[in-house]
Amino acid sequence: MRFEILRDPVWNNIRVDELTLKLVDTEVFQRLRYVRQLGWTYLVYPGATHSRFEHALGTHHLSRRTLALLSEAEDPASIGEIDQAIVRSAALLHDVGHYPFSHALEEIGALHHEDVARPLITEGSVASLLSSHLGKDAPLRIFDLIRGRSENPLQGLISGSLDLDKIEYLKRDAFMCGVPYGEIDVDRLTNSLVLVDDPETGRRALGVQEKALSALESLLFAKYQMYRNVYWHHAVRSATAMYKRLVEDAVKAKVVDVQSLARHTDEGLMHTLEIDRPTTLLVALKERKLYKRAAEWPAAELDDDMVEWIATDRKRVAEAEDSLAKEFGLAPGELLLDYPVKTQMLGLDIPVLRRSGKVERLTGEGWIGTINLPSLSEELYKSARWLRVFTAKRASLEPRRLLDALERSR
């Protein structure tokens, strides 16, 4: 088998085989060169210009490394060459459905990027390559792994509490942003992965040895710190709110349609909007004239029932934004609401091989001697997640009046 070596700033040498090289050369995968991993974060952290392309290669690299370790520890017949190639391909292709500027457009109701990926993987050039090298059922097997619904024992490497995607993006994002929050003991984690009989399902599944629990906790804390300091940074959220409103307005004006969004690159979409529908909002975003915080509240001070719709119901949000803008003497689009979609920040559900040899499932409740993740998760959410009101010009809006107006918008 022929291999090539790609140089990477995070993992150094990435070894890729012939099939991987062919998949990388497809148009579907090459588009990822032009989709930034962290969307508009580079407006705050200048180094955050890395793309989904190198993240996908890094995830593939971790899958190759982890599969080699598992193959050494397991009966060689239990993890065949085809199975390994299927998992490596899923790791490589897991992000091919991403929209321009990554996750932001999923927040306006566009189809989830994993669903967008289905035809890109199961049809066309990618499907032909996978079928010819790995069997006719390979494209669907790979998509099922990406979607998290495969019965393959190695499913947890692609989608789960300890998937390689999570390890890779936390490590790479912290490195490229120049922050110390993504320190993860990758070697300890990958060397501690094992295949066990899941005590709940009885099926063979990916688990972790008990000795790696402290490294697993550090991964969860790294994720929290990255959300607090990078992903949900107030200026990043301002740019993201501006972008969502910009694209929403363009969709309403039929300049672009939701179904075509995933075919664009970052700059391709911005160029289309600039040519077909130039607006002051677009100019402000391109020139980094970000909307300012007019008011903000941590989640700890809010009633979830009153404000959760701001994270999930974009139609109501756009109507509320224009209503509030009018009430406070601003033009439509000059006031934006932002409440990040609640993510599974500290989710944990994985079989653990205990030192006694017994396999137990570690859930959010944890065990004696481990962190109680449910209560901790809620506390961390309250410090990281904020409801913010952004305005085009610096303004100080009376918080109580804003909350009363939001209450009327429910």
Residue pairs with C-beta under 8 A, 6 or more apart in sequence:
1 17
1 18
2 17
2 18
3 15
3 16
3 17
3 18
4 15
4 16
4 21
5 13
5 14
5 15
5 16
6 13
6 14
6 16
6 57
7 13
7 14
8 14
8 54
8 57
8 58
8 61
9 175
10 58
10 168
10 171
10 172
10 175
11 58
11 61
11 62
14 57
14 58
14 60
14 61
15 61
15 64
16 24
16 57
16 60
19 85
19 89
19 129
19 133
19 134
20 60
20 88
20 89
20 92
22 129
23 29
23 89
23 92
23 93
23 126
23 129
23 130
24 30
24 57
24 92
26 125
26 126
26 129
27 125
28 96
28 120
28 124
28 125
28 126
29 53
29 56
29 92
29 93
29 96
29 126
30 53
31 96
31 263
31 265
32 51
32 52
32 53
32 56
32 95
32 96
32 98
33 51
33 53
34 51
34 265
34 266
34 267
34 268
35 51
35 52
35 53
35 98
35 99
35 100
35 101
35 102
35 265
35 266
36 42
36 48
36 49
36 50
36 51
36 52
36 101
36 102
36 266
37 48
37 50
37 51
37 52
37 54
37 55
37 102
37 169
37 172
37 173
37 176
38 45
38 48
38 50
38 102
38 173
38 176
38 177
38 230
38 231
39 101
39 102
39 103
39 104
39 236
39 239
39 240
39 243
40 101
40 104
40 236
40 239
40 240
40 243
40 285
41 48
41 177
41 230
41 231
41 233
41 236
42 48
42 49
43 235
43 236
43 239
43 288
43 290
44 233
44 235
44 236
44 239
45 176
45 177
45 178
45 179
45 230
47 176
47 177
47 178
48 173
48 176
48 177
48 230
49 176
50 172
50 173
50 176
52 95
52 98
52 102
54 172
55 95
55 168
55 169
55 172
56 91
56 92
56 93
56 94
56 95
56 96
57 92
58 168
58 171
58 172
59 91
59 92
59 94
59 164
59 165
59 168
60 88
60 91
60 92
62 91
62 164
62 167
62 168
62 186
62 190
63 87
63 88
63 90
63 91
63 92
63 157
63 158
63 164
64 88
65 190
66 157
66 164
66 190
66 193
67 79
67 84
67 87
67 88
67 154
67 157
69 190
69 191
69 193
70 79
70 154
70 193
70 194
70 195
71 79
71 84
73 194
74 195
78 195
78 204
79 154
79 195
82 134
82 135
83 152
83 154
85 133
85 134
86 134
86 138
86 141
86 142
86 145
86 152
87 145
87 152
87 154
87 157
87 158
89 130
89 134
89 138
89 142
90 142
90 145
90 146
90 158
91 157
91 158
91 164
91 165
93 117
93 121
93 126
93 142
93 146
94 114
94 117
94 146
94 158
94 165
95 113
95 117
95 165
96 117
96 120
96 121
96 126
97 113
97 114
97 115
97 116
97 117
97 118
97 120
97 262
98 113
98 116
98 262
99 105
99 106
99 110
99 113
99 116
99 261
99 262
99 264
100 261
100 264
100 265
100 266
100 268
100 269
100 270
101 243
101 266
101 269
103 113
104 240
104 243
104 244
105 244
105 247
105 261
106 112
106 113
107 240
107 244
107 311
107 314
107 341
108 244
108 247
108 248
108 251
108 314
109 258
109 314
109 315
110 258
110 261
110 262
111 258
111 262
113 262
114 146
114 147
115 147
116 262
117 143
117 146
118 143
120 126
121 127
121 130
121 139
121 142
121 143
121 146
122 139
122 140
122 143
123 139
126 139
127 139
130 138
130 139
130 142
131 138
131 139
141 150
141 152
144 150
144 152
145 152
145 154
145 155
145 158
145 159
146 158
146 159
147 159
148 155
148 158
148 159
148 160
150 158
151 203
153 195
153 203
153 204
153 205
153 206
154 195
154 206
155 205
155 206
156 162
156 163
156 205
156 206
156 207
156 350
157 163
157 164
157 193
157 206
158 164
158 165
159 165
160 206
160 349
160 350
161 347
161 348
161 349
161 350
162 189
162 193
162 206
162 208
162 216
162 219
162 350
166 219
166 223
167 184
167 186
167 189
167 190
167 219
170 182
170 184
170 219
170 222
170 223
170 226
171 182
171 184
171 186
172 182
173 182
173 226
173 230
174 180
174 181
174 182
174 183
174 222
174 226
174 230
175 182
177 230
179 226
179 229
179 230
181 222
181 225
181 226
181 229
181 230
182 222
182 225
182 226
183 218
183 222
184 215
184 218
184 219
184 222
185 215
185 218
188 212
188 215
189 208
189 212
189 215
189 216
189 219
191 212
192 208
192 209
192 211
192 212
192 215
193 206
193 207
193 208
193 209
194 206
194 207
194 208
194 209
194 353
195 204
195 205
195 206
195 207
196 204
196 205
196 206
196 207
196 351
196 353
196 359
197 203
197 204
197 205
197 359
198 204
198 205
198 207
198 351
198 359
198 361
199 351
199 359
199 360
199 361
200 361
205 351
206 350
206 351
207 350
207 351
207 352
207 353
207 359
208 216
208 350
208 351
208 352
208 353
209 352
209 353
210 352
210 353
210 354
210 355
211 355
213 352
213 362
213 370
216 348
217 370
217 371
220 345
220 346
220 348
220 373
223 345
223 346
224 345
224 346
224 380
224 384
227 343
227 345
227 384
228 380
228 383
228 384
230 236
232 340
232 384
232 385
232 386
234 293
234 296
234 386
234 388
235 290
237 338
237 340
237 388
238 290
238 291
238 292
238 293
238 336
238 338
238 388
238 390
239 285
239 290
240 338
241 291
241 336
241 337
241 338
241 390
242 281
242 284
242 285
242 290
242 291
242 336
242 390
243 285
244 314
245 281
245 318
245 321
245 333
245 336
246 273
246 279
246 281
246 282
246 285
247 256
247 261
247 269
247 273
248 314
248 318
249 277
249 279
249 281
249 333
250 256
250 273
250 276
250 277
251 257
251 258
253 277
255 272
255 273
255 276
255 277
256 264
256 269
256 272
256 273
261 269
264 272
270 282
270 286
273 279
273 282
274 282
274 286
279 333
280 333
281 333
283 289
284 290
284 291
284 392
290 390
291 336
291 390
291 391
291 392
292 390
292 391
292 393
292 394
292 395
293 388
293 389
293 390
294 335
294 389
294 390
294 391
294 394
294 395
294 396
294 397
294 402
295 388
295 389
295 397
295 399
295 402
296 386
296 387
296 388
296 389
297 386
297 387
297 399
297 403
298 382
298 383
298 385
298 386
299 381
299 382
299 385
299 386
299 387
300 382
300 383
302 387
306 406
306 407
306 410
307 339
307 387
307 406
308 339
308 342
309 316
309 317
309 410
310 317
310 320
310 337
310 338
310 339
310 387
310 406
311 339
311 340
311 341
311 342
312 341
316 409
317 337
319 409
320 337
320 406
320 409
321 332
321 333
321 335
321 336
321 337
322 332
322 333
323 405
323 409
324 335
324 337
324 389
324 402
324 405
324 406
324 409
325 331
325 332
325 333
325 334
325 335
326 332
327 405
328 335
328 395
328 397
330 391
330 392
330 395
331 392
333 392
334 391
334 392
334 393
335 389
335 390
335 391
335 392
336 389
336 390
336 391
337 387
337 388
337 389
337 390
337 406
338 387
338 388
338 389
338 390
339 385
339 386
339 387
339 388
340 385
342 381
342 385
345 377
345 380
345 381
345 384
346 364
346 373
346 376
346 377
346 380
347 364
347 377
348 362
348 363
348 364
348 366
348 373
349 361
349 362
349 363
349 364
350 361
350 362
351 359
351 360
351 361
351 362
352 359
352 360
352 361
352 362
353 359
354 360
360 367
362 370
364 373
364 374
364 377
365 372
365 373
365 374
366 372
366 373
389 397
389 402
391 397
